[in-house]
Amino acid sequence: MAYIQQSFSVKFEYRVFFTEKIFDSSNSTFADFLEAQAAEGIRKKLLFIIDEGVTAKHGYLQEQITAYCEQLDNFELVQDIVVVPGEAAKNDLQLFYWLINELEKYAIDRHSYVIGIGGGSVLDLVGYVAAVSHRGVKHIRIPTTVLSQNDSGVGVKNGINYHGKKNFLGSFAPPVAVFNDAFFLTTLHERDWRSGMTEAVKVALIKDAGFFEWMEANATKLSMGDLPAMQQLIYRCAALHMAHIGGAGDPFESGSSRPLDFGHWSAHKLEQLSDFELRHGEAVSIGIALDSVYSFLLGWLSEDELLRIINLLKQLRLPLYHPLLEADEDEDNPGVVAGLEEFREHLGGQLTISLLRAIGRGEEVHVMDTDLLQRAMTMLRDNW
Amino acid sequence: MAYIQQSFSVKFEYRVFFTEKIFDSSNSTFADFLEAQAAEGIRKKLLFIIDEGVTAKHGYLQEQITAYCEQLDNFELVQDIVVVPGEAAKNDLQLFYWLINELEKYAIDRHSYVIGIGGGSVLDLVGYVAAVSHRGVKHIRIPTTVLSQNDSGVGVKNGINYHGKKNFLGSFAPPVAVFNDAFFLTTLHERDWRSGMTEAVKVALIKDAGFFEWMEANATKLSMGDLPAMQQLIYRCAALHMAHIGGAGDPFESGSSRPLDFGHWSAHKLEQLSDFELRHGEAVSIGIALDSVYSFLLGWLSEDELLRIINLLKQLRLPLYHPLLEADEDEDNPGVVAGLEEFREHLGGQLTISLLRAIGRGEEVHVMDTDLLQRAMTMLRDNW
């Protein structure tokens, strides 16, 4: 049979920088990165899209960025700095087109840079906008929350919700650089500070017992707002996530295995059932607790280890249970268990769920027992 | 300065198969490909999206596909075969969302297959739908026109037009397989048969003088509808395009160099100015003629070679000129020359245009002289 074989590889590289006060005139991290990308004869454009929640707390930011960019030789800020609502950024298709129109208006091309500053939702939206404009313009992420600095912001995914389904529209599109600025963490709402740590608990549980022990030892500091401790947590967590993405052989997730989604199947559904009243990290904390108890009931995890997990989540003042976990199922309003099938569908193929063999060691299953799951929920509700 | 380096490669592989009557029960090409992708324990879904222009001429097709798929062991057709209007498929954002909703309705996941059958516009739309659903579901292309079989359908791009700008929204997302079915060519409108050959003329001019000579020798056959000659043209043209995409080191076009876009800068604009009355291939034929004359006026191309090019286009009954080339420019309605800047913007960075040093040898310039361009247009209008 006649055919032509196509075969090629595309290399993706980017750095995640750790800095503070990135647009302070004395901080050259961002400028150095850009100038290394300069090309003769072109002034490349910079379009900033900033989370309204960030500008509200950092009122000087737009002015500071403008002044900072005036010092750049080969780059120029477009006329406006765009500010977007952070809440529900991923739920509003009109916002997506509004940003697309901004890129069109400022003639952003494939050599320009779209720079997103904000939490995970805004970065996911901006990443998707950049990924599909002109088949992909370069984008830079400046995550401002614990969650986005240690997890979503350093990875390769973007997306928006559609018809209430999380990330139904999106793509895999690595950024060209990420800048984690610790100063933004100092103005976080306490709830965001806390809930951002769940991805660190998660990745430690499936991959790194030593990191889990470090969190146990530093739980008080972490829960009390200690910035140096948080910076360490973020660095280690980001490094583990990036090593998995780059090193596990499937960065764009063509298979069904998704160990980094430990605790997420129920979390996705809980977020949606709560109408996004629950923060992602809070929902994941409940999801971690649920799947840890389930792992214990399955005979995989020792009671001692389960209690250490529960204890760490409590010390970090993260939630373990929510009544919506056991909300009645019906056709119009399916409960959390229905989230299993939605999770399978989003990943595709066979249902694949990570559970725990031990702290630091995840393992996958392809079926979850609904009765055992119900017992795990009851145990969570009644005991902690 | 502290940073974490991310670095990974993603490998893309697919085959372009050449076959006839792909869904005839005796043809196992498509079934063989699918069964090689089967995974234990999953029945993977198949969603077909077909160009209305194809079903109009091949009324048996949906029934044939249904019967064919019933014979597959590990795959199942979803309930409906979706038919989309072919004309202006890329210009209708509502059509995009209608298809997204079809994928949602049939719970198409990342292990399902979305199969597009049609001309380049429909395939570009379907490819974009597949690329952004669940961050990318697998897609298979079955191009039905000369143009899509020898060029767009065998490549890695997709996209739709937005605010009148060609491919403003889209992505790079290789298909998992392409099936070029020669039987579909037999029902093409003569205008589509002819205009599809321009991409072959283009790629021969910039890369393969031998292929150009072969076309000169076979021009009569090609213009008279000889299928075996056309199959040879398509195979050689597809192979040259694929070799460039896979072999030139920049499959996702991160640089500004775009040799395969020879003749395209003015063509994109002409298509738009004509309200897509001009076929893509017709516009490209005019674009090739224009840039060939320009190359001659620049002293790059000999008169003899220019006349061979003009002669081949005429023998293939392709257009060389259109009054819109010289339409008045104004702010609301910019002419073809303004297309230079739009082309630059879509590609990004420095203007990069391929011209001809000789038949079979393209070379890039970064500036075009407007006066010389005007002379080239006049020469085209007055001489041929």
Interface residues (C-beta under 8 A of the other chain):
Chain A: M1 A2 Y3 I4 Q5 Q6 S7 F8 S9 V10 K11 F12 E13 Y14 R15 V16 F17 F18 T19 T29 A39 G41 I42 K44 I100 N101 E104 A107 D109 R110 H111 S112 Y128 A131 V132 S133 H134 R135 G136 V137 V154 K157 G159 Y162 H163 K165 N167 F168 L169 G170 S171 F172 P174 Y235 A238 A239 M242 I245 G246 G247 P251 F252 E253 S254 S256 R344 E345 H346 L347 G348 G349 Q350
Chain B: M1 A2 Y3 I4 Q5 Q6 S7 F8 S9 V10 K11 F12 E13 Y14 R15 V16 F17 F18 T19 T29 A39 G41 I42 I100 N101 E104 A107 D109 R110 H111 S112 Y128 A131 V132 S133 H134 R135 G136 V137 V154 K157 G159 Y162 H163 K165 N167 F168 L169 G170 S171 F172 P174 Y235 A238 A239 M242 I245 G246 G247 P251 F252 E253 S254 S256 R344 E345 H346 L347 G348 G349 Q350
